[in-house]
């Protein structure tokens, strides 16, 4: 149940000031809140309407020490994923500015290069399962991009995740991309045609054959897949364009039989219920209880984070709960204990993060480190740990963690540098990956235990 939100492209994005990830993790209005051009009306946050403030004024001190994965794969390196075996994956740019992006895996704290599809072409590692399979993408010799996998134990063994075939060998799709994966090794993504239209697909564990989840070339996109199989395959959260020019959110499940045999198994899409007065909703996550998270929009109002307790249930909208009336909120992360991380816009227009305990109907604001003014969540583990990035009092970015019991605690900087960011947390919450500058302002891929 991991979404590959930021690492589909083969371009290592640069920070505005120093380092690599500021454009991804601190352009608040362009990340989780980017789709808030639609509006919605204000509804109450459950019956309790409770809000809890935790973490205010905590000092910016390190909870655990970062460890670098080194620079065996390149001069400037960043992490993109970590699993519960402490295996980290990421990407490096070489000292030669014209060289390819290099994907790597670090099973023992040292980067090992992942094989490309073609010599001199770029690859990007996006995540790693608890079964020690790395998911990413590579350019082939013709500059076509394909989703790929590598075994952690054999980084030179690369498998291409194939596109959908055409009818009688004609009209086959020409590229693929991975957008999510589960811990069982199932990968969700898209198969793209020569005209640029896409079909939502999955690749089952150990298979490179694409299985269609949506209708051919309907441009549906997979937001997430879960770890609990129904009829042998995971539930899939989909966002699909519709005739009204908005988006319909679906949960797709296998109806029966053996998926991928062409005999009985097939995915069927169920639209998530849209609340009264809403123009449309989008889904961003589905958990192992087949509960979903997203955002719903209403004409003339503000968007609201939405939690679906089941596929057939009307969503619970996050509004009120101590937040100012009409606050713009959006769903960001969902775990298997029904905990939610949302982003919201404060009264000064800055995007902040909050933790929504849907079972207890409580909302906890996640406050910045001491002296900071805003936060951007980057992950949520099943144990309730949230990782995020926060500005400190000197407007430097700090990678931090947050829990209900401890509030916001900074991981600290690395090697005499001034900034760090978090990029990924393992599903259990045992490990966090991040990036940080050293004293010479070189970028380092980092990991720490929680």
Order of alpha helices (4+ residues) and beta strands (2+ residues): beta-alpha-beta-beta-beta-beta-beta-beta-beta-beta-beta-beta-beta-beta-beta-beta-beta-beta-beta-beta-beta-beta-beta-beta-beta-beta-beta-beta-beta-beta-beta-beta-beta-beta-beta
